C-alpha cells in the first residue's frame, strides 16, 4: 500500500490577494516546497552537486484545480504522492486541505537533468532514488 508525505504550511499575509484569500500562484510555490520537503525526507535534495556534476529537476508541467480557499494564518496541509516514476521523469500529485476540507488538487512533472555549460540535459533517474521514493508511488487499483 502506498503512503503520502504530509507537509504543512501556514498561509502568510503576503500569500493573500485583495479578496483576502490565498493567491492562486501560491499553490504552485507550496507544491514546490512540499516536493523539496519530500526529497529531504528521503535523504536528497532538488539540487545535488558532486565533484563531477550537478543534478536538478526542471519542471516540464504543472497544473492545479481549485475547489476551496485558505486565508491568512490558515494552516494548509498538503498530501504528496507520486503517480509515476519514469526513466527520466517523476509526476507528483498534491492534495491541499484547509481545516480538513480539500481545497485544491495539483500535479507537477519534473525531469531529472544534469546541469551542463550548455544547459540542462535529461538523464536517467538513479535506482537508489527510485527505491527511496517507492513508498510514495500510488498503486494501481
N, CA, C and O atoms as CSV, one atom per row, in Angstrom:
chain,resi,resn,atom,element,x,y,z
A,1,UNK,N,N,0.841,-1.183,0.000
A,1,UNK,CA,C,0.000,0.000,0.000
A,1,UNK,C,C,0.889,1.249,0.000
A,1,UNK,O,O,1.874,1.314,0.735
A,2,UNK,N,N,0.543,2.216,-0.808
A,2,UNK,CA,C,1.347,3.433,-0.889
A,2,UNK,C,C,0.966,4.389,0.238
A,2,UNK,O,O,-0.130,4.323,0.794
A,3,UNK,N,N,1.893,5.266,0.551
A,3,UNK,CA,C,1.643,6.275,1.564
A,3,UNK,C,C,1.796,7.645,0.922
A,3,UNK,O,O,2.318,7.773,-0.185
A,4,UNK,N,N,1.336,8.659,1.630
A,4,UNK,CA,C,1.553,10.018,1.144
A,4,UNK,C,C,2.415,10.752,2.161
A,4,UNK,O,O,2.372,10.473,3.359
A,5,UNK,N,N,3.193,11.690,1.658
A,5,UNK,CA,C,4.029,12.529,2.507
A,5,UNK,C,C,3.194,13.726,2.923
A,5,UNK,O,O,2.482,14.303,2.102
A,6,UNK,N,N,3.275,14.101,4.183
A,6,UNK,CA,C,2.475,15.210,4.704
A,6,UNK,C,C,3.352,16.445,4.897
A,6,UNK,O,O,4.419,16.377,5.507
A,7,UNK,N,N,2.886,17.568,4.371
A,7,UNK,CA,C,3.593,18.840,4.518
A,7,UNK,C,C,2.580,19.885,4.961
A,7,UNK,O,O,1.485,19.968,4.404
A,8,UNK,N,N,2.941,20.680,5.960
A,8,UNK,CA,C,2.030,21.699,6.483
A,8,UNK,C,C,2.682,23.067,6.359
A,8,UNK,O,O,3.877,23.232,6.605
A,9,UNK,N,N,1.871,24.040,5.972
A,9,UNK,CA,C,2.385,25.403,5.786
A,9,UNK,C,C,1.331,26.402,6.233
A,9,UNK,O,O,0.160,26.276,5.876
A,10,UNK,N,N,1.744,27.392,7.011
A,10,UNK,CA,C,0.876,28.469,7.448
A,10,UNK,C,C,0.777,29.507,6.331
A,10,UNK,O,O,1.793,29.904,5.762
A,11,UNK,N,N,-0.432,29.944,6.018
A,11,UNK,CA,C,-0.622,30.972,4.990
A,11,UNK,C,C,-0.138,32.307,5.557
A,11,UNK,O,O,-0.613,32.760,6.598
A,12,UNK,N,N,0.802,32.921,4.865
A,12,UNK,CA,C,1.350,34.220,5.264
A,12,UNK,C,C,0.506,35.338,4.656
A,12,UNK,O,O,-0.189,35.123,3.662
A,13,UNK,N,N,0.566,36.527,5.250
A,13,UNK,CA,C,-0.176,37.664,4.725
A,13,UNK,C,C,0.204,37.931,3.271
A,13,UNK,O,O,-0.655,38.248,2.448
A,14,UNK,N,N,1.496,37.802,2.960
A,14,UNK,CA,C,1.975,38.055,1.592
A,14,UNK,C,C,1.409,37.059,0.581
A,14,UNK,O,O,1.457,37.309,-0.624
A,15,UNK,N,N,0.869,35.925,1.062
A,15,UNK,CA,C,0.311,34.890,0.190
A,15,UNK,C,C,-1.116,35.196,-0.256
A,15,UNK,O,O,-1.667,34.478,-1.091
A,16,UNK,N,N,-1.716,36.245,0.286
A,16,UNK,CA,C,-3.129,36.511,0.019
A,16,UNK,C,C,-3.308,37.622,-1.014
A,16,UNK,O,O,-2.416,38.437,-1.249
A,17,UNK,N,N,-4.496,37.620,-1.620
A,17,UNK,CA,C,-4.809,38.632,-2.632
A,17,UNK,C,C,-5.754,39.680,-2.045
A,17,UNK,O,O,-6.000,39.695,-0.839
A,18,UNK,N,N,-6.279,40.552,-2.898
A,18,UNK,CA,C,-7.153,41.635,-2.446
A,18,UNK,C,C,-8.435,41.125,-1.797
A,18,UNK,O,O,-9.050,41.834,-1.001
A,19,UNK,N,N,-8.844,39.897,-2.132
A,19,UNK,CA,C,-10.044,39.314,-1.529
A,19,UNK,C,C,-9.739,38.664,-0.176
A,19,UNK,O,O,-10.645,38.192,0.511
A,20,UNK,N,N,-8.450,38.643,0.202
A,20,UNK,CA,C,-8.066,38.076,1.483
A,20,UNK,C,C,-7.871,36.569,1.478
A,20,UNK,O,O,-7.702,35.954,2.531
A,21,UNK,N,N,-7.896,35.972,0.282
A,21,UNK,CA,C,-7.686,34.521,0.180
A,21,UNK,C,C,-6.327,34.243,-0.459
A,21,UNK,O,O,-5.729,35.117,-1.087
A,22,UNK,N,N,-5.856,33.017,-0.287
A,22,UNK,CA,C,-4.555,32.651,-0.833
A,22,UNK,C,C,-4.580,32.783,-2.358
A,22,UNK,O,O,-5.452,32.229,-3.027
A,23,UNK,N,N,-3.611,33.525,-2.893
A,23,UNK,CA,C,-3.498,33.757,-4.331
A,23,UNK,C,C,-3.195,32.442,-5.044
A,23,UNK,O,O,-2.474,31.600,-4.510
A,24,UNK,N,N,-3.736,32.263,-6.237
A,24,UNK,CA,C,-3.570,31.003,-6.969
A,24,UNK,C,C,-2.110,30.626,-7.172
A,24,UNK,O,O,-1.773,29.442,-7.146
A,25,UNK,N,N,-1.242,31.601,-7.373
A,25,UNK,CA,C,0.169,31.305,-7.637
A,25,UNK,C,C,0.864,30.660,-6.443
A,25,UNK,O,O,1.854,29.949,-6.616
A,26,UNK,N,N,0.363,30.896,-5.244
A,26,UNK,CA,C,0.984,30.357,-4.032
A,26,UNK,C,C,0.836,28.838,-3.976
A,26,UNK,O,O,1.679,28.155,-3.395
A,27,UNK,N,N,-0.227,28.307,-4.575
A,27,UNK,CA,C,-0.392,26.851,-4.604
A,27,UNK,C,C,0.795,26.202,-5.324
A,27,UNK,O,O,1.272,25.146,-4.909
A,28,UNK,N,N,1.263,26.823,-6.384
A,28,UNK,CA,C,2.405,26.281,-7.126
A,28,UNK,C,C,3.687,26.362,-6.287
A,28,UNK,O,O,4.498,25.437,-6.294
A,29,UNK,N,N,3.860,27.465,-5.573
A,29,UNK,CA,C,5.006,27.591,-4.672
A,29,UNK,C,C,4.951,26.525,-3.590
A,29,UNK,O,O,5.966,25.908,-3.268
A,30,UNK,N,N,3.766,26.309,-3.030
A,30,UNK,CA,C,3.617,25.294,-1.986
A,30,UNK,C,C,3.850,23.884,-2.527
A,30,UNK,O,O,4.388,23.032,-1.819
A,31,UNK,N,N,3.449,23.628,-3.775
A,31,UNK,CA,C,3.735,22.318,-4.364
A,31,UNK,C,C,5.244,22.104,-4.423
A,31,UNK,O,O,5.738,21.027,-4.089
A,32,UNK,N,N,5.968,23.129,-4.848
A,32,UNK,CA,C,7.418,23.013,-4.929
A,32,UNK,C,C,8.034,22.834,-3.538
A,32,UNK,O,O,8.937,22.016,-3.365
A,33,UNK,N,N,7.551,23.592,-2.547
A,33,UNK,CA,C,8.048,23.439,-1.176
A,33,UNK,C,C,7.813,22.017,-0.668
A,33,UNK,O,O,8.695,21.418,-0.053
A,34,UNK,N,N,6.625,21.484,-0.925
A,34,UNK,CA,C,6.288,20.134,-0.466
A,34,UNK,C,C,7.152,19.088,-1.160
A,34,UNK,O,O,7.586,18.122,-0.532
A,35,UNK,N,N,7.404,19.279,-2.459
A,35,UNK,CA,C,8.299,18.366,-3.188
A,35,UNK,C,C,9.688,18.393,-2.572
A,35,UNK,O,O,10.285,17.340,-2.349
A,36,UNK,N,N,10.212,19.587,-2.294
A,36,UNK,CA,C,11.542,19.709,-1.693
A,36,UNK,C,C,11.583,19.030,-0.330
A,36,UNK,O,O,12.564,18.364,0.001
A,37,UNK,N,N,10.520,19.194,0.465
A,37,UNK,CA,C,10.462,18.557,1.785
A,37,UNK,C,C,10.466,17.037,1.657
A,37,UNK,O,O,11.129,16.354,2.438
A,38,UNK,N,N,9.731,16.496,0.674
A,38,UNK,CA,C,9.732,15.048,0.445
A,38,UNK,C,C,11.133,14.573,0.067
A,38,UNK,O,O,11.607,13.566,0.592
A,39,UNK,N,N,11.789,15.282,-0.828
A,39,UNK,CA,C,13.138,14.882,-1.231
A,39,UNK,C,C,14.103,14.910,-0.043
A,39,UNK,O,O,14.932,14.011,0.102
A,40,UNK,N,N,13.999,15.938,0.810
A,40,UNK,CA,C,14.838,15.969,2.016
A,40,UNK,C,C,14.505,14.791,2.926
A,40,UNK,O,O,15.398,14.194,3.527
A,41,UNK,N,N,13.219,14.460,3.025
A,41,UNK,CA,C,12.763,13.349,3.865
A,41,UNK,C,C,13.413,12.027,3.455
A,41,UNK,O,O,13.721,11.195,4.308
A,42,UNK,N,N,13.622,11.833,2.158
A,42,UNK,CA,C,14.239,10.582,1.685
A,42,UNK,C,C,15.758,10.712,1.544
A,42,UNK,O,O,16.410,9.808,1.021
A,43,UNK,N,N,16.324,11.833,2.008
A,43,UNK,CA,C,17.772,11.953,2.082
A,43,UNK,C,C,18.470,12.591,0.904
A,43,UNK,O,O,19.666,12.379,0.703
A,44,UNK,N,N,17.740,13.373,0.117
A,44,UNK,CA,C,18.368,14.032,-1.027
A,44,UNK,C,C,17.869,15.471,-1.118
A,44,UNK,O,O,17.299,15.992,-0.160
A,45,UNK,N,N,18.076,16.101,-2.244
A,45,UNK,CA,C,17.668,17.480,-2.457
A,45,UNK,C,C,17.239,17.659,-3.908
A,45,UNK,O,O,17.465,16.786,-4.746
A,46,UNK,N,N,16.625,18.786,-4.189
A,46,UNK,CA,C,16.224,19.088,-5.558
A,46,UNK,C,C,17.436,19.456,-6.417
A,46,UNK,O,O,17.361,19.418,-7.645
A,47,UNK,N,N,18.544,19.809,-5.779
A,47,UNK,CA,C,19.814,20.057,-6.466
A,47,UNK,C,C,20.891,19.273,-5.726
A,47,UNK,O,O,21.104,19.473,-4.530
A,48,UNK,N,N,21.566,18.384,-6.441
A,48,UNK,CA,C,22.643,17.580,-5.858
A,48,UNK,C,C,23.912,17.852,-6.657
A,48,UNK,O,O,23.961,17.631,-7.867
A,49,UNK,N,N,24.929,18.330,-5.963
A,49,UNK,CA,C,26.193,18.662,-6.610
A,49,UNK,C,C,27.296,17.754,-6.080
A,49,UNK,O,O,27.446,17.575,-4.871
A,50,UNK,N,N,28.052,17.192,-6.995
A,50,UNK,CA,C,29.231,16.403,-6.636
A,50,UNK,C,C,30.424,17.019,-7.361
A,50,UNK,O,O,30.284,18.028,-8.051
A,51,UNK,N,N,31.594,16.409,-7.203
A,51,UNK,CA,C,32.777,16.924,-7.903
A,51,UNK,C,C,32.618,16.827,-9.414
A,51,UNK,O,O,33.164,17.644,-10.156
A,52,UNK,N,N,31.860,15.816,-9.871
A,52,UNK,CA,C,31.731,15.571,-11.308
A,52,UNK,C,C,30.584,16.326,-11.970
A,52,UNK,O,O,30.690,16.724,-13.131
A,53,UNK,N,N,29.478,16.529,-11.232
A,53,UNK,CA,C,28.282,17.025,-11.908
A,53,UNK,C,C,27.305,17.667,-10.929
A,53,UNK,O,O,27.446,17.545,-9.712
A,54,UNK,N,N,26.316,18.349,-11.489
A,54,UNK,CA,C,25.178,18.859,-10.729
A,54,UNK,C,C,23.918,18.295,-11.367
A,54,UNK,O,O,23.734,18.369,-12.582
A,55,UNK,N,N,23.048,17.727,-10.524
A,55,UNK,CA,C,21.781,17.166,-10.994
A,55,UNK,C,C,20.648,17.971,-10.377
A,55,UNK,O,O,20.673,18.278,-9.185
A,56,UNK,N,N,19.652,18.311,-11.196
A,56,UNK,CA,C,18.488,19.043,-10.715
A,56,UNK,C,C,17.244,18.562,-11.457
A,56,UNK,O,O,17.313,17.659,-12.291
A,57,UNK,N,N,16.106,19.180,-11.141
A,57,UNK,CA,C,14.805,18.697,-11.603
A,57,UNK,C,C,13.961,19.820,-12.202
A,57,UNK,O,O,13.030,20.282,-11.542
A,58,UNK,N,N,14.240,20.273,-13.404
A,58,UNK,CA,C,13.378,21.279,-14.027
A,58,UNK,C,C,11.939,20.773,-14.180
A,58,UNK,O,O,11.703,19.595,-14.449
A,59,UNK,N,N,11.005,21.676,-14.006
A,59,UNK,CA,C,9.583,21.351,-14.166
A,59,UNK,C,C,9.226,21.434,-15.644
A,59,UNK,O,O,9.615,22.376,-16.335
A,60,UNK,N,N,8.486,20.443,-16.119
A,60,UNK,CA,C,8.045,20.474,-17.513
A,60,UNK,C,C,6.529,20.595,-17.622
A,60,UNK,O,O,5.999,20.882,-18.696
A,61,UNK,N,N,5.830,20.374,-16.500
A,61,UNK,CA,C,4.376,20.503,-16.494
A,61,UNK,C,C,3.914,20.737,-15.063
A,61,UNK,O,O,4.435,20.133,-14.125
A,62,UNK,N,N,2.935,21.616,-14.907
A,62,UNK,CA,C,2.353,21.864,-13.591
A,62,UNK,C,C,0.944,22.389,-13.788
A,62,UNK,O,O,0.695,23.230,-14.651
A,63,UNK,N,N,0.023,21.882,-12.975
A,63,UNK,CA,C,-1.356,22.367,-13.048
A,63,UNK,C,C,-1.996,22.229,-11.682
A,63,UNK,O,O,-1.551,21.435,-10.853
A,64,UNK,N,N,-3.044,23.008,-11.452
A,64,UNK,CA,C,-3.742,22.958,-10.171
A,64,UNK,C,C,-5.202,23.332,-10.384
A,64,UNK,O,O,-5.513,24.307,-11.069
A,65,UNK,N,N,-6.096,22.543,-9.788
A,65,UNK,CA,C,-7.533,22.822,-9.806
A,65,UNK,C,C,-7.952,23.205,-8.397
A,65,UNK,O,O,-7.536,22.576,-7.424
A,66,UNK,N,N,-8.775,24.238,-8.292
A,66,UNK,CA,C,-9.145,24.805,-7.003
A,66,UNK,C,C,-10.606,24.511,-6.681
A,66,UNK,O,O,-11.478,24.627,-7.542
A,67,UNK,N,N,-10.865,24.126,-5.424
A,67,UNK,CA,C,-12.235,23.815,-5.015
A,67,UNK,C,C,-12.599,24.460,-3.685
A,67,UNK,O,O,-13.697,24.247,-3.171
A,68,UNK,N,N,-11.694,25.238,-3.131
A,68,UNK,CA,C,-11.935,25.904,-1.854
A,68,UNK,C,C,-10.907,27.001,-1.663
A,68,UNK,O,O,-10.175,27.340,-2.594
A,69,UNK,N,N,-10.847,27.559,-0.461
A,69,UNK,CA,C,-9.941,28.673,-0.204
A,69,UNK,C,C,-9.190,28.487,1.109
A,69,UNK,O,O,-9.536,27.651,1.944
A,70,UNK,N,N,-8.161,29.292,1.255
A,70,UNK,CA,C,-7.428,29.422,2.512
A,70,UNK,C,C,-7.157,30.905,2.712
A,70,UNK,O,O,-6.984,31.655,1.751
A,71,UNK,N,N,-7.123,31.317,3.972
A,71,UNK,CA,C,-6.917,32.723,4.307
A,71,UNK,C,C,-5.671,32.883,5.170
A,71,UNK,O,O,-5.067,31.905,5.609
A,72,UNK,N,N,-5.305,34.130,5.399
A,72,UNK,CA,C,-4.169,34.471,6.243
A,72,UNK,C,C,-4.234,33.707,7.562
A,72,UNK,O,O,-5.259,33.696,8.244
A,73,UNK,N,N,-3.115,33.070,7.902
A,73,UNK,CA,C,-2.898,32.295,9.117
A,73,UNK,C,C,-3.632,30.959,9.157
A,73,UNK,O,O,-3.606,30.282,10.185
A,74,UNK,N,N,-4.289,30.560,8.064
A,74,UNK,CA,C,-4.813,29.190,7.990
A,74,UNK,C,C,-3.632,28.239,7.855
A,74,UNK,O,O,-2.611,28.575,7.255
A,75,UNK,N,N,-3.787,27.050,8.419
A,75,UNK,CA,C,-2.760,26.026,8.290
A,75,UNK,C,C,-3.182,25.079,7.170
A,75,UNK,O,O,-4.169,24.354,7.298
A,76,UNK,N,N,-2.431,25.094,6.080
A,76,UNK,CA,C,-2.748,24.267,4.915
A,76,UNK,C,C,-1.931,22.980,5.000
A,76,UNK,O,O,-0.713,23.014,5.176
A,77,UNK,N,N,-2.618,21.847,4.871
A,77,UNK,CA,C,-1.954,20.550,4.832
A,77,UNK,C,C,-1.896,20.097,3.381
A,77,UNK,O,O,-2.870,20.222,2.638
A,78,UNK,N,N,-0.742,19.570,2.988
A,78,UNK,CA,C,-0.561,19.093,1.620
A,78,UNK,C,C,-0.126,17.640,1.680
A,78,UNK,O,O,0.881,17.308,2.304
A,79,UNK,N,N,-0.894,16.777,1.025
A,79,UNK,CA,C,-0.516,15.374,0.890
A,79,UNK,C,C,0.190,15.219,-0.452
A,79,UNK,O,O,-0.344,15.599,-1.494
A,80,UNK,N,N,1.389,14.659,-0.413
A,80,UNK,CA,C,2.190,14.480,-1.620
A,80,UNK,C,C,2.319,12.993,-1.898
A,80,UNK,O,O,2.695,12.213,-1.024
A,81,UNK,N,N,2.002,12.613,-3.127
A,81,UNK,CA,C,2.240,11.240,-3.571
A,81,UNK,C,C,2.811,11.312,-4.984
A,81,UNK,O,O,2.899,12.384,-5.584
A,82,UNK,N,N,3.191,10.161,-5.492
A,82,UNK,CA,C,3.795,10.093,-6.827
A,82,UNK,C,C,2.912,9.217,-7.697
A,82,UNK,O,O,2.655,8.061,-7.361
A,83,UNK,N,N,2.450,9.759,-8.807
A,83,UNK,CA,C,1.604,8.965,-9.705
A,83,UNK,C,C,2.436,8.199,-10.726
A,83,UNK,O,O,1.980,7.202,-11.286
A,84,UNK,N,N,3.679,8.678,-10.970
A,84,UNK,CA,C,4.506,7.990,-11.969
A,84,UNK,C,C,5.978,8.316,-11.758
A,84,UNK,O,O,6.355,9.477,-11.595
A,85,UNK,N,N,6.804,7.274,-11.763
A,85,UNK,CA,C,8.252,7.446,-11.872
A,85,UNK,C,C,8.657,6.763,-13.163
A,85,UNK,O,O,8.564,5.542,-13.290
A,86,UNK,N,N,9.103,7.557,-14.113
A,86,UNK,CA,C,9.557,7.013,-15.385
A,86,UNK,C,C,11.063,6.836,-15.384
A,86,UNK,O,O,11.702,6.851,-14.331
A,87,UNK,N,N,11.618,6.669,-16.557
A,87,UNK,CA,C,13.064,6.527,-16.692
A,87,UNK,C,C,13.774,7.832,-16.347
A,87,UNK,O,O,14.839,7.826,-15.729
A,88,UNK,N,N,13.164,8.967,-16.759
A,88,UNK,CA,C,13.814,10.265,-16.571
A,88,UNK,C,C,12.923,11.319,-15.920
A,88,UNK,O,O,13.364,12.452,-15.725
A,89,UNK,N,N,11.689,10.976,-15.580
A,89,UNK,CA,C,10.797,11.983,-15.005
A,89,UNK,C,C,9.968,11.409,-13.863
A,89,UNK,O,O,9.775,10.198,-13.747
A,90,UNK,N,N,9.485,12.325,-13.020
A,90,UNK,CA,C,8.603,11.987,-11.902
A,90,UNK,C,C,7.388,12.894,-11.983
A,90,UNK,O,O,7.519,14.097,-12.209
A,91,UNK,N,N,6.199,12.315,-11.797
A,91,UNK,CA,C,4.977,13.108,-11.699
A,91,UNK,C,C,4.441,12.999,-10.276
A,91,UNK,O,O,4.128,11.915,-9.785
A,92,UNK,N,N,4.347,14.158,-9.632
A,92,UNK,CA,C,3.846,14.259,-8.261
A,92,UNK,C,C,2.376,14.658,-8.277
A,92,UNK,O,O,1.919,15.353,-9.184
A,93,UNK,N,N,1.644,14.210,-7.262
A,93,UNK,CA,C,0.256,14.610,-7.024
A,93,UNK,C,C,0.210,15.333,-5.679
A,93,UNK,O,O,0.804,14.870,-4.705
A,94,UNK,N,N,-0.485,16.457,-5.622
A,94,UNK,CA,C,-0.594,17.253,-4.402
A,94,UNK,C,C,-2.071,17.478,-4.095
A,94,UNK,O,O,-2.821,17.959,-4.945
A,95,UNK,N,N,-2.484,17.130,-2.882
A,95,UNK,CA,C,-3.846,17.389,-2.443
A,95,UNK,C,C,-3.774,18.344,-1.260
A,95,UNK,O,O,-3.135,18.049,-0.251
A,96,UNK,N,N,-4.434,19.494,-1.393
A,96,UNK,CA,C,-4.409,20.554,-0.382
A,96,UNK,C,C,-5.659,20.477,0.483
A,96,UNK,O,O,-6.763,20.268,-0.019
A,97,UNK,N,N,-5.473,20.649,1.797
A,97,UNK,CA,C,-6.585,20.659,2.744
A,97,UNK,C,C,-6.480,21.886,3.639
A,97,UNK,O,O,-5.387,22.317,4.009
A,98,UNK,N,N,-7.642,22.438,3.979
A,98,UNK,CA,C,-7.738,23.508,4.966
A,98,UNK,C,C,-8.838,23.110,5.941
A,98,UNK,O,O,-9.988,22.935,5.538
A,99,UNK,N,N,-8.500,22.968,7.211
A,99,UNK,CA,C,-9.453,22.566,8.251
A,99,UNK,C,C,-10.176,21.270,7.869
A,99,UNK,O,O,-11.372,21.121,8.120
A,100,UNK,N,N,-9.444,20.342,7.266
A,100,UNK,CA,C,-9.998,19.038,6.922
A,100,UNK,C,C,-10.740,18.964,5.602
A,100,UNK,O,O,-11.111,17.872,5.172
A,101,UNK,N,N,-10.967,20.091,4.948
A,101,UNK,CA,C,-11.669,20.100,3.660
A,101,UNK,C,C,-10.669,20.271,2.521
A,101,UNK,O,O,-9.745,21.079,2.604
A,102,UNK,N,N,-10.871,19.492,1.451
A,102,UNK,CA,C,-9.993,19.618,0.292
A,102,UNK,C,C,-10.251,20.949,-0.395
A,102,UNK,O,O,-11.397,21.315,-0.655
A,103,UNK,N,N,-9.159,21.678,-0.690
A,103,UNK,CA,C,-9.304,22.979,-1.349
A,103,UNK,C,C,-8.631,23.041,-2.713
A,103,UNK,O,O,-8.881,23.968,-3.484
A,104,UNK,N,N,-7.777,22.062,-3.023
A,104,UNK,CA,C,-7.114,22.073,-4.335
A,104,UNK,C,C,-6.461,20.724,-4.592
A,104,UNK,O,O,-6.160,19.961,-3.674
A,105,UNK,N,N,-6.251,20.459,-5.890
A,105,UNK,CA,C,-5.561,19.244,-6.339
A,105,UNK,C,C,-4.629,19.661,-7.463
A,105,UNK,O,O,-5.056,20.283,-8.436
A,106,UNK,N,N,-3.338,19.313,-7.325
A,106,UNK,CA,C,-2.375,19.709,-8.343
A,106,UNK,C,C,-1.453,18.582,-8.746
A,106,UNK,O,O,-1.331,17.574,-8.049
A,107,UNK,N,N,-0.802,18.769,-9.888
A,107,UNK,CA,C,0.214,17.826,-10.353
A,107,UNK,C,C,1.421,18.618,-10.844
A,107,UNK,O,O,1.318,19.784,-11.225
A,108,UNK,N,N,2.561,17.947,-10.821
A,108,UNK,CA,C,3.783,18.559,-11.322
A,108,UNK,C,C,4.678,17.443,-11.847
A,108,UNK,O,O,4.905,16.446,-11.160
A,109,UNK,N,N,5.184,17.613,-13.060
A,109,UNK,CA,C,6.110,16.648,-13.646
A,109,UNK,C,C,7.470,17.312,-13.785
A,109,UNK,O,O,7.596,18.408,-14.331
A,110,UNK,N,N,8.488,16.619,-13.275
A,110,UNK,CA,C,9.857,17.122,-13.279
A,110,UNK,C,C,10.754,16.119,-13.984
A,110,UNK,O,O,10.538,14.910,-13.894
A,111,UNK,N,N,11.760,16.626,-14.685
A,111,UNK,CA,C,12.699,15.770,-15.410
A,111,UNK,C,C,14.056,15.822,-14.717
A,111,UNK,O,O,14.548,16.895,-14.369
A,112,UNK,N,N,14.650,14.654,-14.521
A,112,UNK,CA,C,15.987,14.548,-13.940
A,112,UNK,C,C,16.999,15.033,-14.976
A,112,UNK,O,O,17.064,14.506,-16.086
A,113,UNK,N,N,17.783,16.037,-14.606
A,113,UNK,CA,C,18.727,16.626,-15.560
A,113,UNK,C,C,20.095,16.848,-14.940
A,113,UNK,O,O,20.228,17.198,-13.768
A,114,UNK,N,N,21.099,16.632,-15.766
A,114,UNK,CA,C,22.445,17.064,-15.431
A,114,UNK,C,C,22.552,18.504,-15.920
A,114,UNK,O,O,22.185,18.810,-17.055
A,115,UNK,N,N,23.051,19.375,-15.069
A,115,UNK,CA,C,23.204,20.777,-15.445
A,115,UNK,C,C,24.596,20.940,-16.054
A,115,UNK,O,O,25.612,20.773,-15.379
A,116,UNK,N,N,24.617,21.268,-17.342
A,116,UNK,CA,C,25.880,21.406,-18.067
A,116,UNK,C,C,26.066,22.859,-18.500
A,116,UNK,O,O,25.163,23.682,-18.347
A,117,UNK,N,N,27.233,23.160,-19.036
A,117,UNK,CA,C,27.505,24.511,-19.543
A,117,UNK,C,C,26.546,24.879,-20.670
A,117,UNK,O,O,26.272,26.057,-20.896
A,118,UNK,N,N,26.033,23.866,-21.378
A,118,UNK,CA,C,25.088,24.095,-22.473
A,118,UNK,C,C,23.638,24.076,-22.006
A,118,UNK,O,O,22.726,24.176,-22.827
A,119,UNK,N,N,23.412,23.950,-20.703
A,119,UNK,CA,C,22.060,23.902,-20.166
A,119,UNK,C,C,21.731,22.513,-19.643
A,119,UNK,O,O,22.588,21.629,-19.642
A,120,UNK,N,N,20.489,22.315,-19.197
A,120,UNK,CA,C,20.099,21.014,-18.646
A,120,UNK,C,C,20.050,19.931,-19.719
A,120,UNK,O,O,19.617,20.174,-20.846
A,121,UNK,N,N,20.503,18.724,-19.348
A,121,UNK,CA,C,20.458,17.561,-20.240
A,121,UNK,C,C,19.793,16.429,-19.465
A,121,UNK,O,O,20.282,16.036,-18.406
A,122,UNK,N,N,18.681,15.900,-19.982
A,122,UNK,CA,C,17.957,14.856,-19.252
A,122,UNK,C,C,18.818,13.604,-19.109
A,122,UNK,O,O,19.543,13.209,-20.022
A,123,UNK,N,N,18.709,12.993,-17.926
A,123,UNK,CA,C,19.442,11.763,-17.620
A,123,UNK,C,C,18.503,10.803,-16.899
A,123,UNK,O,O,17.445,11.202,-16.414
A,124,UNK,N,N,18.898,9.539,-16.832
A,124,UNK,CA,C,18.097,8.541,-16.122
A,124,UNK,C,C,18.102,8.826,-14.621
A,124,UNK,O,O,19.104,9.268,-14.059
A,125,UNK,N,N,16.966,8.563,-13.990
A,125,UNK,CA,C,16.859,8.662,-12.536
A,125,UNK,C,C,17.587,7.461,-11.937
A,125,UNK,O,O,17.385,6.329,-12.375
A,126,UNK,N,N,18.428,7.703,-10.944
A,126,UNK,CA,C,19.190,6.601,-10.349
A,126,UNK,C,C,18.255,5.658,-9.585
A,126,UNK,O,O,17.255,6.083,-9.006
A,127,UNK,N,N,18.601,4.381,-9.600
A,127,UNK,CA,C,17.777,3.362,-8.946
A,127,UNK,C,C,17.649,3.603,-7.449
A,127,UNK,O,O,16.604,3.311,-6.868
A,128,UNK,N,N,18.698,4.132,-6.812
A,128,UNK,CA,C,18.649,4.395,-5.374
A,128,UNK,C,C,17.530,5.381,-5.039
A,128,UNK,O,O,16.793,5.170,-4.076
A,129,UNK,N,N,17.396,6.454,-5.822
A,129,UNK,CA,C,16.326,7.422,-5.576
A,129,UNK,C,C,14.965,6.783,-5.828
A,129,UNK,O,O,14.029,7.004,-5.060
A,130,UNK,N,N,14.844,5.999,-6.886
A,130,UNK,CA,C,13.577,5.310,-7.154
A,130,UNK,C,C,13.173,4.445,-5.966
A,130,UNK,O,O,11.997,4.405,-5.602
A,131,UNK,N,N,14.132,3.756,-5.360
A,131,UNK,CA,C,13.837,2.907,-4.202
A,131,UNK,C,C,13.382,3.741,-3.010
A,131,UNK,O,O,12.444,3.357,-2.312
A,132,UNK,N,N,14.037,4.884,-2.766
A,132,UNK,CA,C,13.659,5.749,-1.645
A,132,UNK,C,C,12.260,6.347,-1.831
A,132,UNK,O,O,11.538,6.560,-0.856
A,133,UNK,N,N,11.884,6.613,-3.075
A,133,UNK,CA,C,10.572,7.211,-3.349
A,133,UNK,C,C,9.464,6.174,-3.520
A,133,UNK,O,O,8.286,6.531,-3.532
A,134,UNK,N,N,9.824,4.895,-3.654
A,134,UNK,CA,C,8.846,3.829,-3.920
A,134,UNK,C,C,7.662,3.814,-2.953
A,134,UNK,O,O,6.542,3.573,-3.404
A,135,UNK,N,N,7.842,4.058,-1.642
A,135,UNK,CA,C,6.678,4.028,-0.743
A,135,UNK,C,C,5.616,5.076,-1.071
A,135,UNK,O,O,4.464,4.939,-0.659
A,136,UNK,N,N,5.991,6.116,-1.805
A,136,UNK,CA,C,5.071,7.208,-2.106
A,136,UNK,C,C,4.419,7.088,-3.483
A,136,UNK,O,O,3.627,7.946,-3.873
A,137,UNK,N,N,4.749,6.025,-4.219
A,137,UNK,CA,C,4.168,5.805,-5.546
A,137,UNK,C,C,2.785,5.195,-5.378
A,137,UNK,O,O,2.621,4.180,-4.700
A,138,UNK,N,N,1.783,5.828,-6.007
A,138,UNK,CA,C,0.406,5.333,-5.938
A,138,UNK,C,C,0.311,3.983,-6.621
A,138,UNK,O,O,0.865,3.778,-7.701
A,139,UNK,N,N,-0.385,3.083,-5.993
A,139,UNK,CA,C,-0.592,1.754,-6.560
A,139,UNK,C,C,-1.837,1.759,-7.439
A,139,UNK,O,O,-2.852,2.355,-7.081
A,140,UNK,N,N,-1.759,1.098,-8.583
A,140,UNK,CA,C,-2.925,0.977,-9.468
A,140,UNK,C,C,-3.990,0.151,-8.764
A,140,UNK,O,O,-3.685,-0.843,-8.104
A,141,UNK,N,N,-5.235,0.569,-8.909
A,141,UNK,CA,C,-6.337,-0.151,-8.258
A,141,UNK,C,C,-7.023,-1.076,-9.217
A,141,UNK,O,O,-7.974,-1.762,-8.840
